[in-house]
Amino acid sequence: MKPRPLPYLIMLLLAGIGLAPSCTDIIEPSISKSQVTLEAPANAYTSTSYAVNFWWDAVDHALSYHLQVVTPNFASPGKLVLDTIVKNYKFTYTLNPGNYQWRVMAENGSSQTAYSVPNSFTIAATSITKQAVQLTAPANDFLTNQSTVTFQWTPMYGATKYNFEIDTNNFVNQNSVVLNTVIPGLQYNFTFPKKHVYQWRVQAQNDTAVAQWSAINTLTFNSTPPAQVSLVVPASGTTLSQPVSLQWNAVPNAVHYKIYAFKSDSTTLYNSNFPLVVNTNTYSFNQGTSGNKIYWKVSALDAEGNEGKASPLWNFTLQ
């Protein structure tokens, strides 16, 4: 019988022990022959809304999309208006009145498509009363432990000033909002008076007209750290074989825990893996050699990034 080539024997061995590699696990599918189909705005579309909702069909195996907008067209561009990477297949951007073209290219880690055939569209000038400002930062449902945050929004054609509001009751009572101020710029630094869930919105204005309110974005400010962690097992001073199961009590409002492991001097981090953030109140320690004495402690982290006081420092010795 003719001998099998070595690569065949290796593959056969891997298959026999359930380790046959998957092509999709090793090689990322190429999207170079795929095409991006633009949906909206359609070619030759005219809009009276300054906020344009770009939308295209998703491409299989694409990880991101490169969106470009120029004026007046790609054949003879006068200005590159937008050049951005988008993770989704939809994107909203505010434009001034004028003539534009847009196109999209799909990308993944190893390949990309050609740019789509561009679509042309026109933004027609109209009163700002029909427009709404687009909020840009912080993103909706933002969580922070920083007391001062910079709020930002897009400019609106025809606007000369912006009404910026913050509230904790979703603007139900206009007479009791946390902040109501009119400024000429596109950002505002605000310091939160206390821990709370806040809402914010912006309205463009000029001397003769008032735009619609923007969408309402929510932000949570919390600078109070979680409670101190209490360690459970192994009891301090014990000698154990690997792996060593580390456990501690769950802390209310904690979403992560930070594990600190130190060498026998109790101050030098055990290795570059520590401190280590985990999502549960257990950890399997499987490092080091017999006789190593390891010190450890744990702290709790909340969704806003506050870190509570760490537990007392315990130790164990590897058997």
ROSEVEX-322146 format. One record per residue: x, y, z of N, C-alpha, C in turn; residue in three letters. Coordinates in steps of 0.1 Angstrom, whole numbers, plus 5000, padded with zeros to 4 digits. Last residue first. Layout:
N
XYZXYZXYZala ...
This chain:
319
501052305484501552175489502552115479gln 501352645489501052545479501752415484leu 499652835514500952775509500652655500thr 498053145517498053005517499352955511phe 496553435534497653365527497353215527asn 494953765532495053625537496153555529trp 494154095541495154005533495253875540leu 490754205540492054185547492954085539pro 489554345508489454255520490754255528ser 489454685498489854545497489754475510ala 486754905493487954875501488254725500lys 485654925458485554925472486854895480gly 485855135430486455015437486255025452glu 483655225404484155255417484655125423asn 482555185379484055175380484555205394gly 479855165376480455295373481955295375glu 479254915385479154935371479755075367ala 481854835410480554855406480454895391asp 484054595425483854705415482454715411leu 485754485454484554485446484554605437ala 488754305460487954425462486854415452ser 490854065479489854095468489054225471val 494053915483492953995488492054025476lys 496753695493495753745484494653825491trp 499953545491499053635498498053685488tyr 501453225490500753335483499853415492ile 504353045490503453115499502753225492lys 505452745476505152895474504152935484asn 505552475479506252555489506052705487gly 505252395445505152355459506052435468ser 504652685423505152545426505052525441thr 502252865402503252845412503752705414gly 498652835398499952885394500952855405gln 495852835400496552715395497952755390asn 492952925415494352955415495152835411phe 489853005406490652885407492152925405ser 487453195422488553195413489453075416tyr 484353365428485253255430486353265419thr 482253545423482953555436483753425439asn 482753665388482053585399482853605412thr 484253805370482853845371482053765382asn 487453965377486653845374485153885376val 490654095371489254125373488454005368val 493654085389492854025379491354055381leu 496754265393495454225398494554185386pro 498153975376497454035388497754185389phe 499753885357498353855355497453925366asn 502353925363501754025355500254005353ser 502553795397502953805383502153905376asn 502253875424502653745421503253735407tyr 503454195435502454115428503053985423leu 504854235467505154215453504054135446thr 503854195493503754325487504054325472thr 504453955505503054015507502854155501ser 506553805501506853925509505554005511asp 505653595485505753565500506053695508ser 503453775462504553675465504653675480lys 499953815458501253865460502253755463phe 497053915440497853805445499253845446ala 493854045440495254075441495953955447tyr 491054065420491853975428493254025428ile 488054235419489554245415490354165425lys 484954175404485754165416487254175411tyr 481854335392483154265390483854265403his 479654435402479454365389480754295386val 477954505433479254475426478954405413ala 475554535446475954635436477254615429asn 476754345474475654415467476154525458pro 479154095470478854225475477754295468val 479653755480479153855470478853985477ala 482553645498481153675498480853775487asn 484853425481484553535489483053565488trp 487453185473486053225474485853335484gln 489652985454489453105462487953155462leu 490952675452489652745450489552865460ser 493852585437493252635450492052715447val 494552275420494252415420493552455433pro 497252225444496552295433495552215426gln 496852175479497352135466496652215456ser 497652385508496752325499497452285486leu 497652505541498452445530497652365521thr 496552815556496452675553497352635542thr 496553085562497553005568497552855565gly 493053155561494453205560495353115568ser 490952925544491352995556492753035555ala 490352975508490752895520491152985532pro 487153125518488053015518489153035507val 486253405522485653285528486553165529val 486553755527487053635521486453515529leu 484454025520484853935530485353805524ser 484854355507484754215504485154135517val 483154655515484354575515484054425514gln 480754795491481154755504482454665503ala 481555025463480854905470481454875484pro 481655385464482255255462481455145468pro 480055645448480055565461480555425458thr 479555785426480955785431481055715444ser 477555795399477755725412479155725416asn 475355885374476555925382476555865396phe 474155795343474155765357475455805364thr 472055935318473455915323473255885338leu 470255935287470355905302471755885306thr 468856165263469856065267469956055282asn 466256235242466656245256467656125259ile 466556395211466256285219466756305233ala 466056755211466756635207466156515214ser 463156955204464156905213464756785207trp 463057155174462557055182463557015193gln 464057515174463957375168463257285178ala 462757825170463157735179463057595173val 463458155156462858025155463457935166ala 464658405157463358395152462658265153thr 467258375165466558495170465058485167asp 467458025172468058145166467158265171asn 468357705186467557825185468257925177gln 468157355196468757465188467757585187ala 468257185226467357245216468057355209gln 468956875242469457005237468457055226val 469056685273468656715260469056855255arg 469356425298469756555292469256565278trp 468856285331468556285317469056425311gln 470456075356470156205350469756185336tyr 470455915386470255895372469756025366val 472956005412471555995406471655955392his 474756165437474556045430473056035425lys 474956525431474856405439474656285430lys 475556735413475456765427475356645436pro 477956715387476756655393476656685408phe 478856965366479256895377478056845385thr 479457005331478457005342479056915353phe 480257175302480757105314479857115326asn 479057155269478857215282479457125293tyr 479157245235479457155246479257235259gln 478857425214478357285212478757195223leu 477757775222478657665218477957525216gly 476057965233476257965219477057845213pro 473457855256474757885253475057895238ile 471157855282471257875268472757925265val 469957615306470857725302470957735287thr 468957445333468357505320469157625317asn 469057175355469857285348469057325335leu 467057035368468357055375469057165368val 463657155367464757085361466057125368val 461257275375462157215385463257135379ser 459657355354460057455364460957405375asn 458957135340459957225334460457325344gln 458456825349458156965354459257055349asn 459456615334458056625336457656765340val 462156555327461556685322460056685324phe 462956325341462556315327461856435322asn 463956395365462556345365462056345351asn 466356505365466356375372464956315371thr 467956695339466956675349467156535355asp 469356955319469556835326468456815337ile 469557125287468857095300469256965306glu 470357395267470857275272470157245286phe 469757555237469257545251469557405256asn 472057735217471457605221470957605235tyr 472357955188472457925203471757795206lys 471957975162472958065167473158035182thr 471257775133471057795147472257885152ala 471757715106470757825109470557855124gly 472557385112472557495102471457595105tyr 473857285142472657285133472757405125met 476457065155475857195151474657185142pro 475856805179476256845166475756985164thr 477156805214476156775204476556835190trp 478256705247478456755234477356715224gln 479356745280478256705271478456775258phe 481656635303481456725291480356675282thr 481356605338481256545325481056655314val 482356555371482256655360482356585347thr 482656325387481556425390481356525379ser 482855995376483456125375482356235377gln 481755755373482055795387482755925387asn 479155665350480355735353480455755368thr 477555535321477755525335479055585339leu 475055615297476455625301476555615316phe 472755605282472955505292474355505298asp 474155745252472955705260473255595270asn 477455895255476455805248475255785258ala 478056245263478256095264477156015258pro 477956305228478656255239478156325252ala 475956375208477056295205477856235217thr 472656445196473556435208474756335204leu 471456645172471956515174472956515186gln 468556855172469956845174470256695176val 466056875147466456835160467956805161ala 463757075127464956995129465156965144gln 461757245121461557105117462757015121lys 462757495128461557445136461257295133thr 464557585110465057495121463957435129ile 463357575076463357635090463857535100ser 465657455051464357475057464457535070thr 467357335023467357435034465857455038ala 467756995016467157115012467057205025ala 470256785006469656835018469056975015ile 470356514983470256654985469656694998thr 472456244971471256304977471456444980phe 473655964954473656104955472356144963ser 475655674962474355734960474455884962asn 478255484946477755584955476355634952pro 478655134949478355244939477755354948val 480955064976479655054969479555154958ser 484354974975483355064978482055044970tyr 485154614978485254744971484154844977ala 485754475011485054484998485554604990thr 488554325026487654425025486954415011gln 490354125051489954155038488954275038ser 491054075077491954025067491554065053ser 489054155096490454165099491454135088gly 486854325073487054245085488554245087asn 484554575059485854525063485854415073glu 482854745032482854645044484254595046ala 482255075024483054965022483054875034met 479955315009480355225021481255115016val 479055655002479455514998479955445010arg 477355944989477855865000478155724995trp 477256294980477256154977477856074988gln 475256594981476156504986476156364979tyr 474456944982474356814974475556724979asn 472757115010473757094999473556964992gly 472557205045471957195031473057195021pro 474657005067474157135062473457115049asn 473956705086474556775075473956915073leu 474456465111473756595107474656665097thr 473956115110474856225109474156355105tyr 473755775119473055905118474056015119thr 473855445106474555555112473855685109phe 474055095103473255215103474055325110lys 475354865107475054895093474055015092tyr 478054905131476754855127476554885112asn 480555015133480454875136479054825131lys 482255235111480955205118480855055121val 484555495106484355345107483155325116ile 484455775084484355715097484155565096thr 484256075071485055955068485255875082asp 482556345057482556235067483356115062leu 483256525037482456565048482456475060val 485656645017485356515024484556555037leu 484756854990485056845005484756705009lys 484556834964484956964969485356954983gly 485156574940484856614954485356754957pro 484256464914484956584916484656644930ser 483356204919484056234907484856364907ala 481956214943483256154943484056174931phe 480356534948480356394944481756344944asn 480556794961479156744957479156594953pro 480956614992480156714985481056774974thr 480856285007481556405001480556494995val 481256035030480356135025481156245019val 481855695039482355825034481255905028gln 482455435061481455525055482055655051leu 483255115064483955245062482955325054his 482354885089482054945076482755085076tyr 483254555104482954705104482754755090ser 483154295099483354335113483054485115leu 481554055078482154185080482154225095ala 480253815076481553815080482253945081his 477953945052478353835060479853845063asp 476854285055477654185047478154075056val 473754455056474854395063475554295054ala 472854735036472654595039473954535046asp 472555065051472954975041472754825045trp 471855395059471455255061471855175049trp 471855705075472455625065472155475069phe 469855965081469955825086470555735075asn 470656295088470556195078470756055084val 469356585098469856465104469656345094ala 467956765084469356785084470056665090tyr 465256705062465856685075467356695075ser 464456725037464356845044464856835059thr 465956555009465456555023465456695029ser 465856364980465956504986465256504999thr 467756124962466756154973466956294977tyr 469456004944468656124940467656164950ala 469355694959469955774949468955884945asn 468255694994468355634980468955734970ala 470055715024469155775015469355715001pro 469455365021468955495023470055585029ala 470955135010469455145011468955285012glu 473554984992473055094999471555094999leu 475354694995474154754989473654864997thr 478554574989477754654999476554714991val 479654254980479254384976478354454987gln 482454024980481154064984480854214980ser 485053964976484153944964482653984968lys 486253995001486654074990485754074977ser 485953865024484753935019485054015006ile 487153545035487353665028486053725023ser 486953425069486453425055486753555048pro 489953345086488853435085488253445071glu 491053035095491153135084489853215084ile 490452895119491852935116491953045105ile 487752855122488552895134489952945130asp 487052775097486552915101487252955114thr 488152525096488752625087488252765092cys 488852355126487852415118488452525109ser 490852075133490652215133489652255123pro 490151805153490251845140489951995138ala 490051685178490751815177490951855163leu 489351415184488351525184488951665184gly 491051225179490951265193490051395194ile 490851185151490551075160490451115175gly 491651425141490251395140489951285149ala 494351405146493651515152492151475152leu 495051195129495251185143494451285151leu 494451305104493751185108493851165124leu 496351505103494951535103494051425108met 498651345103498451445113496951475114ile 498351215079498351135091498151225103leu 498451425060497251345061497251265074tyr 501151515064500051605068498751525069pro 502651275054502651315068501451405072leu 500851065031501751175034501551215048pro 500850705033500150825033501150945036arg 502450475010502450545023501650675022pro 500550224993501350354992501250425005lys 500949885000500050005000500950125000met 
